[in-house]
Amino acid sequence: MKKGTKLYSIFKRKCPHCQEGDFFEGSFFSAKVKDHCEVCGEKYAKEPGFYQGSYYVVYALGVAVFVTVWTSINLFLPNLSMVATLASIFSALILATPFMYPMSKIIWANFFFNYKKQNK
């Protein structure tokens, strides 16, 4: 993963525009997006309610977790009861939530911001 790719911005949690400034305020689990990049000055919200679109992304991430856990259980533990299967799926979704919500916001932002190399 090299600088200049959208995956770099997503997994390093960096500004989608310059990929140097931090995208979120606070800790790793924080979903509070900064107002603007401290390096390039890019404003992160294009309009009020901009990040409401990230709900579609978090839904897709939730479906991916659901399908992954369900498939894994059916492949590796085929005799597990339906109740245990559902409990496993919902446990995985609950555990993944603190990661998925911030991840959905930075994925959403990367749909609309493009990397532009900064001149120093």
C-alpha positions as CSV (number, residue, x, y, z in Angstrom):
1,M,0.0,0.0,0.0
2,K,1.7,3.2,-1.1
3,K,0.9,6.8,-0.7
4,G,-1.4,8.2,-3.3
5,T,-3.9,5.3,-3.2
6,K,-7.3,5.4,-1.6
7,L,-6.5,2.3,0.5
8,Y,-3.5,4.2,2.0
9,S,-5.8,7.0,3.1
10,I,-8.4,4.6,4.5
11,F,-6.2,2.2,6.4
12,K,-3.8,4.9,7.7
13,R,-6.8,7.2,8.5
14,K,-5.2,10.1,6.7
15,C,-6.6,13.1,4.8
16,P,-7.9,11.8,1.4
17,H,-6.5,15.0,-0.3
18,C,-2.9,15.2,0.9
19,Q,-2.6,11.9,2.8
20,E,-0.5,13.5,5.5
21,G,-2.9,15.1,8.0
22,D,-5.1,13.0,10.4
23,F,-8.7,12.6,9.4
24,F,-10.2,11.9,12.9
25,E,-9.9,13.6,16.2
26,G,-8.8,11.7,19.3
27,S,-8.3,8.0,19.7
28,F,-8.3,5.1,17.2
29,F,-12.0,4.4,17.9
30,S,-13.1,8.0,17.5
31,A,-15.6,8.7,14.7
32,K,-15.3,12.5,15.1
33,V,-14.1,13.9,11.8
34,K,-11.9,17.0,12.0
35,D,-13.3,20.1,10.3
36,H,-10.3,20.5,8.0
37,C,-6.9,19.0,7.4
38,E,-4.1,20.6,9.4
39,V,-1.6,20.1,6.6
40,C,-3.4,21.1,3.3
41,G,-6.4,22.9,4.8
42,E,-9.0,20.8,2.8
43,K,-12.5,21.1,4.4
44,Y,-13.7,17.5,5.1
45,A,-17.5,18.2,4.9
46,K,-18.5,19.3,1.5
47,E,-22.0,20.3,2.8
48,P,-24.1,19.9,6.0
49,G,-25.0,16.3,6.5
50,F,-22.3,15.1,4.2
51,Y,-21.4,12.0,6.2
52,Q,-25.0,10.7,6.4
53,G,-24.1,8.9,3.1
54,S,-21.6,6.9,5.1
55,Y,-24.6,4.9,6.5
56,Y,-24.7,3.1,3.2
57,V,-21.1,2.1,3.6
58,V,-21.5,0.9,7.2
59,Y,-24.5,-1.2,6.0
60,A,-22.3,-2.8,3.3
61,L,-19.5,-3.4,5.9
62,G,-22.1,-5.0,8.2
63,V,-23.3,-7.3,5.4
64,A,-19.7,-8.2,4.7
65,V,-19.1,-9.2,8.3
66,F,-22.4,-11.1,8.4
67,V,-21.7,-13.1,5.2
68,T,-18.1,-13.8,6.3
69,V,-19.0,-15.1,9.7
70,W,-22.0,-17.1,8.3
71,T,-19.9,-18.7,5.6
72,S,-17.0,-19.5,8.0
73,I,-19.3,-21.2,10.4
74,N,-21.0,-23.2,7.7
75,L,-17.6,-24.3,6.3
76,F,-15.8,-25.0,9.5
77,L,-18.6,-25.8,12.0
78,P,-21.4,-27.3,10.0
79,N,-23.1,-28.9,13.0
80,L,-23.5,-25.7,15.0
81,S,-27.1,-24.9,15.9
82,M,-28.9,-22.0,14.3
83,V,-29.1,-20.2,17.7
84,A,-25.3,-20.5,18.1
85,T,-24.8,-19.4,14.6
86,L,-26.9,-16.3,15.0
87,A,-25.3,-15.5,18.4
88,S,-21.8,-15.7,16.7
89,I,-22.9,-13.4,13.9
90,F,-24.4,-10.8,16.2
91,S,-21.4,-11.0,18.5
92,A,-19.1,-10.4,15.6
93,L,-21.2,-7.4,14.4
94,I,-21.2,-5.9,17.9
95,L,-17.4,-6.4,18.2
96,A,-16.8,-4.9,14.7
97,T,-19.0,-1.8,15.2
98,P,-16.3,0.4,16.8
99,F,-14.2,-0.2,13.7
100,M,-16.9,-0.1,11.0
101,Y,-18.4,3.3,11.9
102,P,-15.2,5.4,11.6
103,M,-14.1,3.3,8.6
104,S,-17.4,4.0,6.8
105,K,-16.8,7.8,7.1
106,I,-13.3,7.7,5.7
107,I,-14.4,5.4,2.9
108,W,-17.3,7.7,2.1
109,A,-14.9,10.7,2.0
110,N,-12.6,8.9,-0.3
111,F,-15.4,8.6,-2.9
112,F,-15.4,12.4,-3.1
113,F,-11.9,13.6,-2.5
114,N,-8.9,12.8,-4.7
115,Y,-5.3,12.7,-3.8
116,K,-3.2,15.6,-4.9
117,K,0.5,15.6,-4.2
118,Q,1.6,18.6,-2.1
119,N,4.4,20.8,-3.2
120,K,6.8,21.5,-0.4
